[in-house]
Amino acid sequence: MSYSMRDILDTLGNGVDLTPKQAAYAFGELFEGELSPAQAGALLMGLRAKGETALEVAAAARAGLERARLVTGLPTDRPIIDIVGTGGDLSNSFNCSTAVALYLAALGHRVVKHGNRAVSSSSGSADALEGLGIRLDTGPDEVAGELARQGFVFLFAPNYHPAFAHIAPVRRELGVRTLFNLMGPLLNPALPSHQLLGVGQPYALKLMAETLALTAPDLTALVIHGIVGFDGSGQETGGPGGPGGFDELTPFGPAVGFALDRGKVTPFHLDPREFGIPVHDPDEVRVADKAAALTAIRDVLTGKAGKAMQDMTALNLGAALHLVSGKALADCMREAREAVADGAAKRFANVNG
């Protein structure tokens, strides 16, 4: 059966979900640069207006990975994990997921982090790692060796996804959210076995979990959303039914989400108070600019940061340790708090120093 973009756009205009074959065709054309700017914009906005389905986002992710510079030859005897967030929560918090990734590597685990420079935050993962002296230009054929040496490799997204050049101008001209704001965590070209994925947009939490179940059925993952906090009576505020929160676990309130285990999706809830972590104020983890973000991550890696940043790092590190080790979450939280207090990742604080 042949497809035409006219029919696909008409389907979206009528508020009807795309079939798997329609979605695969549409995103294949988009990534190949075969669509006019008008068609590409209509596709993205038609999906947004209708509401993207997990099947549609999965088709976009598959099309992107099919055209990516994939990493091969990685060892499979132990987990390889990515710690990543969708961004877009506008929190301007320190680079928590990057710090957690480096702590994991320092504790002997294998981390392949996929990321970019800042878009909506004070400092993106690439900005922070560049400031620490960690390479951004590692090529696909170098990843296995670098991972064996350091336990950590960063994959700078523009170096691995040349097909995105076809889409960038359209996204810039649209200037509004599309499904591509969620795509980064789905496109790690190393295809990690484990993932701690933070979702900053409440509406997308279940969508991302269901999409991962379709695109990576062997993945072990936590898909999380940090709720804003507690009200005066100790009740949760924010979250999927409210105004939104963070794309990480936080010491400001509980987190909700989903655990994925070989395609099975189950609800997840975490209250930091259950692990002895007190409630902090979100202002305690904000950074004003890249310079402040670099100072903050160095302090976190060496155990010198303020209590809120240390507790936030430990929460996410504990969850990541639980994923890769299978140990009880409470035990992993204790290990994480001790590691962060000791500055166990200090070797990454200034690689060129």
N, C-alpha and C positions, 0 to 999 in steps of 0.2 A: 504494500500500500504506500502510495506517495503522499507527502504532506506539503502544504504550502503555508508560509507565514501568514498569509491573509486569513486562512481558516483558523489558524492557531490564535491569532490576535482577536478574531471574531469570537472564538470560544471564550477567551478571557474577558472580553467586553461584555459577554452575557453572564459573567459571574460563574462560569463552569470550570471545574478543575481540569487540568490537562491529564491525558492518559500517560502511562509510562513512555510509550513510543513518541507521543507528541512532545513531551518534555525533553526526551533525549535528543530528538531532532532539533528543537528550538535552541537548546543550549549548545549543541554541536555547531550550529550555524553561527551563534553568537561568538563562541570562542575562536572560530576560524576566521572571524572578521567578514563574514558573508552578509551580515545584516547592515542596512543603512542606519545612520544615526536615529532616524525617525522610528524605524522598526525596533531597534534595540531599546530605545526609550519606552516605546509602547509596550514591549514585552515586560520590562522591569516594572513599569507602573501598573500594567494590567494585573500582574501577579500581586503587587502590593495592595491594590484596591480590592481584589477578590479575597486576599489572604492566602499566603503561600502554604502549601501542604508539605508534609515531610517528604512525600514522594517527589515533589517538584524541586525542593532544595537538594535532595539526594541526587537527582539527575544533574543539577548544576555542579555539585561536588564531583561526581564521576567524570563529567566532561572536563572539569578543570584538572583533575588528577591524570586523566588520559593524555593531556597535553603538557604536563609538568615534567621537569627534569627529576625523575625519581631516583632515590637513593637505594642502592642494592648492596648486597654483600655484608649486611649487618649480622652480628651473632644473634642466635635465637635461643641460647641456653638460659638466658635470664631476661627479665622484663626490660623493655625500653619505654620510657614514659615521657609525655609532653605535659607541661603545666601551662595552661593558656586560658585567656579570657576573650570574650567577644569585644570588650571595651564598650564605649558608649554610655557608661553609667555617669559620666561627667563628675566623678568624685575627686579627680586630681590627687589621688592617693599615691603613695610611694610605689615603687616597682616590686610589689609583693610577689607576684608569680615568678619573676626573674630571680629574686632572692631565694625563693623556695627551690627553684630548679638547681641553683648553685649549691644549696645546702644538701640536696639529695645526692648530687655528684660527690660532694665532700664526704658524705657518709657511705660512699661505695656503690651507689646505684647508677644506672645508665640513663642519661637524659639527652634527648634530641629535641631542642626547643625551636619552634617555627614562629617567626614574628616579623615585625616591621617597625618603622619609626612611628612617632606619636601622630595620631590623627585628632583625637578628641581629648587627650590627656596632656599633662605637663611633660611627660617623658615616656616614650615607648620602650619596649624591650631592647630594640636595636640601639637606641640612644644610650640607655644605661650600660649595656654591655660594651659598646664602643668606648664609653668613658672609663670603664674598668680595664680596657686594653685587651678585650677578648675579640677574636677575629669575627668579622662579618662576611668574609669572602670565601669561606670554606666551600669547595666545590663538591659535587656528588661523589666523585671518586676518592675524596680525601676524608669523608665522614667516618668510615670505619676505623681508620688509623687514628684520627683525632679522638674518637670516642674511647678507644683502647688506652690512649695516653692520659686523657683528662677526665673521662667519665661524663663530659659535657660537650655538646656541639650545638652551635646556633646556625640555623638555616634562615638566611635573610630572604624573605619572601620574593622580592623582585628578581632575585637571581635564579629562582626556581620556577617561576611562572611567567614565561615570556608572553603567553597568550593573553594575559590580562592587559597587555598594552592596547588590545582592540577595544576594551571595555572602559578603560580609565577616562577617556575624553567624554563619553556619554555620562558616566557617573558624575564627573565634575560639572557638566552642564545641568544635569537634573538637580544636583545639590540637595537631595532629600534621601531619606533612608530607603534602601532597597534590600533584597535578600543578600546582596554582596557585603552588607555590613555584618553579616553573620558567618561569612564563608571561611574566614581565616583559620579558625580551629579545625575545620573539616578538611584542610588541604595540606597537612604536613606530608611532604614528599618522602619521609622516612617510614611512613605507615606504622607508627608506634603501636606496641601491644597494649599500652595502658595510657589513660589520659585523665587528668583532673581539669575539667572544663567549666569555667565560670561564665555565666550568662548575665549580662547587665540589664537586659530588657525583660521585664517580667513576662510579657506576652509570648516570648520566644523560648521559654524554659522547656516546656514539654515538646515543642517543635524540634529543638536541637537534640533532645534525647531520642526522639523517634527517628530523626534523620540519621544519627549515629548508628542506631540499631539496624538501619537499612544499608548504610554504606560500609560499616565495619562490624560485621556480625560476630567476629572473634574478639572484639575489643572488651577490655575490662575498664570501666570508667565510672566517675562520679560527675554528674552534670549539676551544678549548684548555682543558687542565687542567694546572696546575702541580704536578708531583710534589714530594713533601716534600723530598727531598734525596738525598745519596749516603751509602752506608755506608763503613766504614773501608777497604774495598778499591776504592772508587770506583764501586760498582754503585748503580743507581737504587733508591730505596725509595719506597713509597707508590704512588699512581697508580691506574688503573682496577682492578687486581687486588688492591690493598692498602687501607690505612686512609684514604686520601684526602689531599688537598693544598689547593691554592689555585685560585681562579677567575681567575687571571691568570698570565702568564709571570713567573717569579721568578728571582732570582740564587741560590737555595738548591738548585736541582737542575734537571733537564731538564723539558720539557713535552711532553705527547702530545696528539693531537687529530686533527682532520680539516680539510682544506681543501675549500671548496665553490666551484665555478665553473660557473655556469649548470646547476645540478642535479646535476653530477658530484661525488661525494664520494670523496676520497682521503686516506689516512692522512698524518699530519703529526707530525714529531718535531723538537724544538729543544733543543740543549744550549748554555747560555749561555757555556760555556768556549770554544766554537768561535768566539766573537766577541770574545774577550779579556776577558770579564767574569768576575771571580773569584767563588768561592763565598762567600756571606755567611750569617749566622745569622738565622733568621726573627724573633728578638726585636728585631733592629735596625730593623724596619719597623712594629712594633706601636705603637698609640696607645691611651691609657687612656680618653679621653673626647672629647667634641666640641671642647672648647677645645684639647686637644692635637692633634686632627686638623686643626683650622684652622691652627694654627701650622705643622704639618708640611707642609700643602699650599702654604702661602705660601712656606716655605723651598724646596720643590721647584720652584715656579714661578720663583723668583728665583735659582736655582742655588746656594742656601746650605744645602741639606739634606745629611745624612750620606751617605756613599758608597753604602750599601745601598739607600737610597731613590732616589738618583739612578740607580743601575744598574737597579733594577727599573722605574723610569719609562722609561728609555732602551730597555730590552728591549721593552716593550709599544709604545712609540712607533715603534721600528724596524719591528715587525711591522705596525703600522697604516700606516706610510708605504709599506711593501712592497705592501700591499693596494691603496691608492689610486693608487700611481704605476706599479706593475708593474716597478719597478727591482729589481735583485738584492738579496736580503735583506742580504747583507754590507754593501753600499753604504748601504742604509737604516739599518742599525745604526750605522754610522759617523756619518751625518748626525744621527741621534737623540742619540748620546752628546755630540756637539759642541753641539747645541741645548740639551740639559739642563745641561751644564756652564756654558754662557753665560747661563742663565736667560732663554731667548728668549721665555718666556711671562709675563714680569714685568708686562706691562700688565694681566693678569688678576688679579694678586696682591691688589689692593685697588681694585675698580672705583669705589667711592665715596670713595676716598682722594684 
